[in-house]
Amino acid sequence: MNYRRGGFSLIEVLIFGSISCFAIYCVAQLLIKPYQMQKTLDASEAPREANRALDTFVNDLKEAAPGSIPWQVLGSTSPLTFAKSQANPITYGYEGPGNGPGALARVEGSSETVVLEPIDAPSAAAPLFQYDPSLHIVMIDVRYHPAGKPPIRLVRRVALSQ
Amino acid sequence: MQKQNRGGFTAIEAIVSIVILSIVGLMIGQTFLQTGRSAVKSKESRQAAALSEMVLEQYSAYAALDYSNLASYDRSKITPQAFFSTKDNLGYDNMRISTHAELQDKGGSLVTVKIYWGGNTEADSLTFTKSFAESGGARHAEAYSGI
């Protein structure tokens, strides 16, 4: 009597297993990429928001009276004070512990607002402001630490009236 | 003797169904991938726009200082560090800058800034333009557009 049990042979099982594994691997590779890209995109939202916060600073600088910027220094960890008019000095600077993190704050008269936080404390190697006296450009260089995301470096270069 | 049919799939049927399911899975994955790619491209475009803004600010300063010689500041695929004469690439390590300034017939100078990233090919680049007019030494930007 020719009796066949109806199950798979070893070769069939091996072929089936290999093809299944390969298919699962291919699909998994493709499905994981959008997830990784989504993570990248989530990280890119933070610089957009931070740049929007720095726009206030840039707009203030653009309206600065030409003589009120300290062009005699090249790089500074100290606050930057300038004026839109004689009666209206504005100061931007780091506020917080010397080893960071702290905040970029804007002070106008008696009102103080936090522009961006948390940021690294400025140092001589990485000052908050750098000046190019020959071209009258102020460079703002901030290391921002958004919550739960990798730190971001935000740089803005603003050309001012001479 | 009665032939017994157990009613399960044969190996061929199982393989064919796995292959079909994989193809469908791959197609769905491709769609996700396409969406993700365009989103990443949009992130790179935003970075390019931010860098071009700084380059055009630099040209604003050049225009105020030396308007008649704007063309002498043309550059080709250089690093941000080289363009701005800074200590590093200001966080734009994978980007390169090309600039070109030319006088326009109707007056003023048109500055074209091209930002490259990735493979530095035309496909991975964005072009921005800004017009500068000479007005008694003071800079004056007339237009700004990303292409």
Interface residues (C-beta under 8 A of the other chain):
Chain A: M1 G6 F8 E12 I15 F16 I19 S20 A23 C26 V27 Q29 L30 L31 K33 P34 Q36 M37 Q38 T40 L41 S44 R48 N51 D132 S134 L135 H136 I137 M139 D141 I152 R153 L154 V155 R156 R157 V158 A159 S161 Q162
Chain B: M1 Q4 R6 G8 A11 A14 I15 I18 V19 L21 S22 G25 L26 G29 Q30 F32 L33 T35 G36 R37 A39 V40 K43 R46 A50 M54 E57 Q58 S60 A61 Y62 A64 L65 F84 T86 L90 G91 A138 R139
